Amino acid sequence: MSYPLQFAADSVATQEHDPADVLAAVKAPRIAIESVQPSLDHGRFATKAIVDEPVIVRAVIFADGHDVLAAAVCWFDDQGNSQREAMQLVRPLGLDIWEARFTPRRVGRHAFIIEAWWDIYATYRYELTKKHQAGVSVTLELEEGRRLVERAAEDSDGALGKGLEAILARLGQAEQEVERVAVLLESETAQLMHEADMRPHLTRSDARYPVEVERLEARFASWYELFPRSETDDPNRHGTFNDVHKRLPMIRDMGFDVLYFPPIHPVGKTHRKGPNNALVAGPDDPGSPYAIGSEEGGHEAIHPQLGTREDFRRLVRAAADHGLEIALDFAIQCSQDHPWLREHPGWFSWRPDGSIRYAENPPKKYQDIVNVDFYAEDAIPSLWIELRDIVQGWVDEGVKTFRVDNPHTKPLPFWEWLIADIRGRDPSVLFLAEAFTRPAMMSRLGKLGFNQGYTYFTWRHTKRELTTYFTELNAAPLREGFRPNFFVNTPDINPYFLQSSGRPGFLLRAALATMGSGLWGMYSGFELCEGAPVPGKEEYLDSEKYEIRPRDYTAPGNICYEIAQLNRIRRENPALQTHLGIAFYPIHNERLLLFGKRTEARDNFVLVVVCLDPFEAQAGDFELPLWELELPDDGALHVEDLMAGQRWTWQGKWQSVRLEPWHLPFAIWRIHPVR
């Protein structure tokens, strides 16, 4: 084949004038480190981990030729401490997948890199073993091995140098070839040579991969939401923090560990909303707590009808005594009476006629709320710092968990900065993103630092929808940076399914949420199966957002006992304390969903079957995952019904179940092999 003369001329010119290109190529890494996990956007964002639990690092590592490689994970904490863990090849060996684990012992930002190099002595041992076993003469190989040890001894000192000198002495004393082979192949020699390895062709991963290590509650917690103002027996009397004290034992006994309040700040009067979102409020209507700010103060203040700051502090302490952590709402929005409009008008965008635009989320309108402008000239950096200081102020009051209202409508750089700043001072602080929006945005918020996020779970009901969504949450990259919190309802969302499904519907949704994720939440009234809607809308009739709603939490038909049982089962079974590790199994009925959660060691294995039909009994045959427990198709399993406490044995992989939703629309079984 002939080439154009111009091409040849260009090639000659390159050879004559760019020898640096050749030298650069000679110095380029011979080892490839690819597909590093866990990672988000090649190390741009931190993946999530839990303190005292192993981080599993994997990578594809390979090089030209057949030389044996070695690799290690080098990891660092935010105090500058570093450690190294050797990586091992994962079977099957031909895939070049290497793995290691490290276990962070403190919360905060960590990072890791991967190093790989040619393991000269491991390569030598491999070739010597093959030749010796094949009966090939290894005279030259033995001399090569002696020289490798000699060179390593010359470059080493201390105990390592003495150990290698001892190996050389033993080689010199060995009279038979087979004895020298044994010395060079024994594990002690290999270990000493590994310690003395000069790591030729050392290659480091292109990125330093950050890992955000969080406390367990970032992944495993049960949230209960209530309006403190409704903790009263009279709709005409505003509830207080002191009134909340009497609810603490019941909330604790239902198994919750996070008690979350909507905004507790002063409520504005201008354009205050009346009952059922009416545009005109009466003189005694409390208004929406999301219309933050009045002459009594703004986001840093407490609504005077709720109590004093000392009352709040006492409630935080009392909640902690009951095993409950108080979470607050962080809603960056203002009533038109907020002090900021007078003190910092430059933090807002004003219309040409001097008025200010109220908030909208079509078709919803929030005439009682206005938004700040993060990029107004006067807002940079004072508004950002003020918002940071507000969060820090509540942290100083003992609040370590925040539910953030509509974070997707605020600048992403703001969240990345604020969360890093707050957690840099106190890495135990957690943030939950209330963002029912586009998948990419929800994922991005997790990457930016939100420890948890609301999800689409509320609108996933069929077997296919649930299977697809749970599987998606378990797959990369979501599994590395997004922790789903399965709220079954919220003050804003009265799901269509719950409006007509009755008590069985509330029970089956509670089972799906508690068993499907380590994080779940419910808004008060769910335990009473409240579902009366505004006709045609996913909104509550007589919504608590606009009025005080006293409740009798012991009313007939409540599901408090079942919720307590579900939360108890979660606490007692580590496999259920995460959304990860879920698997779906065949069951011959489209209205029955069967899935399993298991620990990596399979020492805790829970099966869950849920009837997705709240009205009719459903039955079906299902397949037990005997293969996951290394059992044959005719193997036997011990079974414990975790709701009823009954025990029995299953024999064989096919079994059957019937669920009657009016009795209990789900079953939860803990299984382990009969040995």
Salt bridges, closest charged atoms under 4 A:
ASP41 OD1 - LYS447 NZ 3.22
ASP52 OD1 - ARG105 NH1 3.30
GLU53 OE1 - ARG219 NH1 2.51
ASP64 OD2 - ARG30 NH2 2.39
ASP78 OD1 - ARG106 NE 3.48
GLU99 OE1 - ARG58 NE 2.58
GLU99 OE2 - ARG101 NE 3.94
GLU115 OE1 - ARG84 NH1 2.61
GLU115 OE1 - ARG199 NH1 2.64
GLU115 OE2 - ARG204 NE 2.71
GLU141 OE2 - LYS131 NZ 2.71
GLU143 OE2 - ARG146 NH2 2.89
GLU143 OE2 - ARG147 NE 2.92
GLU150 OE2 - ARG146 NH1 3.36
GLU186 OE2 - ARG170 NH1 2.56
GLU212 OE1 - ARG109 NE 2.54
GLU212 OE2 - ARG423 NH2 2.85
GLU214 OE1 - ARG483 NH1 2.29
GLU217 OE1 - ARG215 NH1 3.49
GLU231 OE2 - ARG247 NH1 3.28
ASP243 OD2 - ARG237 NH1 3.20
ASP253 OD1 - ARG252 NE 2.99
GLU310 OE1 - ARG313 NH1 3.69
GLU310 OE2 - ARG317 NH2 3.17
ASP311 OD1 - ARG314 NH2 3.81
GLU325 OE2 - ARG215 NH2 2.77
ASP329 OD2 - ARG403 NH1 2.80
ASP389 OD1 - ARG388 NE 2.68
GLU397 OE2 - ARG309 NH1 3.17
GLU397 OE1 - ARG313 NE 2.74
ASP405 OD1 - ARG403 NH1 2.83
GLU416 OE2 - ARG44 NH1 2.93
ASP421 OD2 - ARG388 NH1 3.02
ASP421 OD1 - ARG425 NH2 2.90
ASP426 OD2 - LYS400 NZ 3.06
GLU434 OE2 - ARG403 NH2 3.56
GLU480 OE2 - ARG479 NE 3.90
ASP492 OD1 - LYS545 NZ 2.46
GLU530 OE2 - ARG549 NH2 3.50
GLU530 OE2 - ARG551 NE 2.85
GLU544 OE1 - ARG551 NH2 3.06
GLU562 OE2 - ARG503 NH2 3.06
GLU572 OE1 - ARG568 NH1 2.95
GLU600 OE2 - ARG101 NH2 2.31
ASP613 OD2 - ARG591 NH1 2.73
GLU623 OE2 - LYS653 NZ 3.66
GLU628 OE1 - ARG598 NE 2.69
GLU628 OE1 - ARG602 NH2 3.69
ASP633 OD2 - LYS653 NZ 3.63
GLU640 OE2 - ARG647 NH2 3.25
GLU640 OE1 - ARG670 NH2 2.80
GLU660 OE2 - ARG658 NE 3.50
